[in-house]
């Protein structure tokens, strides 16, 4: 048995080393792409300034295809790291003595904000020692949401997102793709410079993520502190945060040929197989009661969508606003029907997504 354990650990070490090498290669690819895009944009701006004909620019579709590969890899890296952390934390989970009531209440309130009241209520009300699958689901949902918030942020200030987003939507109704994207790139770059002046934000975000994980574990009946989570999973947490920050910079500040949207499905949204994917492919979740439409309990993997405003003469499947949208990676979701399979809700009851938490 000891020999088998050592063999498994050795395999895991090799896998992690290979993953680190792959990530390093991808980061180099991202830097090369960023340099190329910067040179292309600089050449275009210089030509405009001197009223000279611009040098030939690589085909937009070719450039977009290269960017797609890089951005997709970053999103998949996030999904991989989030899954790893969720699995490791879930496997290490142990039920502890009931925590201090005030701390338990605070953890529950924060969990409601992070994963929704239905998930928080389920975490609190069932025993997880024998089958902790719901802990794994909740952890993924929380980390996926956290990473998406970072990657989609304008200046990493929650209160300003709606203002920037509203202005950008209005611009895209009338301005060209290049004009809109250059404004977006400058707005994100310089608003962050003004707020943070180049300060490394990864450590603070990693601590926030550890605190959120500790809150979910406390609600589920565990007693792991945020410091213990941070120390035990530091490498994974920092990889998640730094990849999300890199993704935020690449799609927000570097790419102007198109726009990318990191996708998370809203809780209680009706399941749509064209826009999302059931992570269990129906293997775990039962169909639920007759007449109940499956709804989303949580998002387990991030998705990715690309959009680009095109000119009339370019054609394509553009909408009325002239924007062509392409789904590059469907987000993976957990359906609320899983609670019937786990025996957490009777099939005669209403859908768990619409039921309110118990008193």
N, C-alpha and C positions, 0 to 999 in steps of 0.2 A: 504493500500500500504506500509506504514511504517513497519507494522508487517511482511509482506511478505519479504521486503528487509532485515530486521533483521534475519528472518528465513534463507534466502539464505546465508547471511554472516556467520551465525552459522554453516550451513552445510559445507561451504568452509573451515572454521577454523578446523572443525573435520576432513575433508578430508586431509588438509595440515598436521595436527598432525599425522594422520595415515601414511601419506607418509614419514614424518620424522622418525617415529618409524621403518618403513620398511627399509628405507635407513640405519639407524643405525644398524639394524640386518644384512643387507647385508655387511656393512663395516666390522662387526665382522667376518662374514663368509669369507670375503676376507683376513683378517688378519690371520685367522686360516689356510686357504689354503696356504698363503705365508709361514707361519711357517712350515707347513708340507713339502712343496716343498723344502724349505731351508734345513731342516733336511735330506730329502732324498738325495739331492745333496751333502751335507756335508758328509754323510755316504759313498756315492759312491766315493768321492774324497779321503777320508781317507783310504778306502779299496785299492784304486789304489796306494796310496802312500806307503802303507806297503805290497803291493803285496799279500794281503789276499783275499780270496773269498768274494765277496760282499754279504751282507745279501739280502734276497728276497725283491725285489722292487715291489710295487703295479703294477698291469697290466696297461700298458700305456693307453689302451682304457678307462679304468675306471677313471684314472687320468684326461684324456682329457675331458671325459664327465662331471666331476666335474668342471673343469675350464670353459668349455663351458657355464655352467649355470651361473657362476659368471660374466664372460665377457659379455654374452648376457644381463644380468640384468643391467650392467653398461651402455651399449649402449642404452638400452631402457629407462633408467633413463635420459640419455642425451636427447633423443628424446622427452620425456615427458616434461622436464624442458624447452627445446627450444620452444616447442609448447605453453607452458604456457606463457612464456615471449612474444612471438609473438602475441598471442591473447590479452593479457593485453595491450601491447603497441598499437596495432591496434585499440582496442576499445577506447583508450584514445586519439587517433589522432584527431587533429583539424587543419584546414587550417589557416595559419597565413599570415601576410603581407609579401610581397616578401623580402627575405633577401638581405644583402649586396652582390652585384654582384661578388666580388672577393671571398667571402666566399662560395657563391653558386657554383662557378666554382670549387673550391677546393673540396667541398663535392661531386660534380658530378664526378670528376676524381677519388676520392677514392672509390665511389660507383661502378664505372666501373671496378676497380680492384677487388672489393669484390664480385660482383654478375654478372659481365659481362656488356658490353655496351648495349645489347638489353634490359635487365631488367632495367638498369639505365635510358635509353631513355623512356621506358614505364612509369616508375615512374614519370619522369619529365613532360611528355606530356599529361597526362590525369588527370581528376579531381577525387579525392578519397573520398570526403566528404560523398557522398551517398552510395558508395560501395567500401570500402577500402580493398577488398580481395587481390588486388595485393600487397599492403603494407605487409599483413600477409605473402604472398608467398615470397617476397623479404627478409623479416626479417628472416624467417626460413632458406632460402638459405644461408644468410650471417652467421648466428650462426652455422649452420651445417658445413659449410666450415671451420669456425674458430675452432670449436671443433675438427674436423678431423685433422687439421694441428697440433694441440697440441698432440692429441692421437697418431699420426703417426710419430712424430718427433723423431730424434735420440738424439740430444742434445739441441733441441729447438732453434737452429740456422739455419735459412733457407738456408744459403749459403753452409752449410756442408752436407745437406741431400743427394744430388746427389752422393757425394763421398762415404759416408757410404753405401748407397743403392747399388751402383755399385759393391763395394767390396763384399757385402753380397750375391748378385746374383751370382757372380763368385764363391764364396765359396760353395754355394749350388749345384753347378754342380758336385762337386767331394767329398766334405766332408759329414760326417754323420749328421743327424739331431741334435744330441747332441753336436757335435763339433761346428757346425754353431751357434746354439742357445746360447751356452755358450759364444762364442765370441761376439755375438750380445748383450747379457746381460751385459757383462763386458764393452763393448764399450760404451753402453748407460749410464751405471751407473757411470763410472769414467770420461767420458767426461763432464757429468753434474756436478760432484763433482768439477772438475777443473774449470769450468766456474762460478758456482754459490755457491759452498761451503755450501750447505745446506740451502741457502736463500729461503724463502717462495715467490714463484712467482705468487701466486693466485691473490693478490691485483692488481698487475700491469696488468695482463691479463684481470681482470674484468674491469679495466678502459679502456683498449683497446677495449673491446667488447662494452662498453657503447659509446665510440666514434664512432664506426662503425654504431651502431644503430642510433645515432644522425645524422650521415651523410645521411643515407637512408631517415630519416624523413625530413631532410632539402631538399633533392632532390624532395620529394613528396609534398613539400609545407608547411611543419610544421616548428616550431621554438623552438623545445626542445633542450636544451644544453646537452652535454655529462655528466656534473655534475648532472643535473636533472635526466637523465636516470639512472646514477649510484646510486643516492640516492633513487630513487623510486623503483628500482628493484634489490637492492643489494643482497638480499638473493638468488634470482633465479640466478643472474649472477655468484655469488660465487659458487653456487652448480654446475652450468655448468662447470666452470673453474676447480674446484677441482675434479669433477668426470672425466673430460678429462685428468687431470694430473695423477690421480690415474690409469686410464686406460692405459695411456702411460707407467707408471711404471710397472703395472702388466703384460701387454703383451710384454713389451720390456725388462724387467729386471728379472722378476720372473719366467715366464713360459719358459721351454726349451723343453718340450715334443712335441711342435708344434709351429706354427706361426699364428698369427691373423692379419688380414688386415681390418681396418675400411674403409668402402666404401662410396665414393661420386661419383656420375655419372657426367661426363664432360658435360658442356653445349653444345648443338647442336648434341649430340650423338643420333643415331637412336634408337628408343625405342625397347627394347628386353624384352619381358615378362618373359623369363627364368632368366634374370639377374637383373631385376628391377621390380617395381610394381607401377602402376598408382595410386597415392594417392586418386584420386577421383573415381577410378574404372569406368571411363567413364560417371559418373553421371553429372558432370559439363561441362567438355570439350566436344565440338562437334567434329565429325570426321574431320572437315575441308574440304577444296576443294578436289575434286576427283583427284587422282594422287599424292597428297602430302603425303609423309611418315611422320608420327608423330616423332618429335624429342624432346629431353629433354630441357625444358626451365630452370629448376632448380631442385635441390635435396631438398626434404622436410624432410626426415628422413634418418638417417645414416643406412647403412647396415653393415654386418659382414661376413667375409670369413675366413675359417681356412685352412691351408696347412701344410703338413708334409712330409718330405723326408723319404722314406722307403727303406729298403734293398730289394734286389731282391727276397729273400726267403719269404718276408712278403706278396708278391702279392698285391692285391688291384688294383684300377683303376689309377695307376700311369702313368704319361706322360713319354715322352722320357727322361726327366730330373730326373725321379724317384720321383716326387712330386705328392702327392694325395691332391686334392683341394676339399673342401666341402663348399657349400653356406649355412650359418647358418641363415642369415637374409637378405632378399633382400632390398636394399635401395628403399625408396619411392620417386617418382619423380612427378613433374608437367610437363605436356606436353605442347608444344608450341601451340597446337590446342585450348587451353583455351582462347586465345586472340580472336578467332573467335566467341566463345560463348559470350564473354564480349563485342563484337562489336568493338574491338580496331583495327582490321585489316579487310579489305574487303576480301571475299573469292576469289576474282579475283587476289589479290596480292600474291606475293611470300610468302613462309614460313617466319614467323617473326624471326626465329632463324638465317636465312641466310641473312636477310635484314640488311643493315647497318643503324646506327643512322642518324636521319635527321640533316640537317645543322642548 
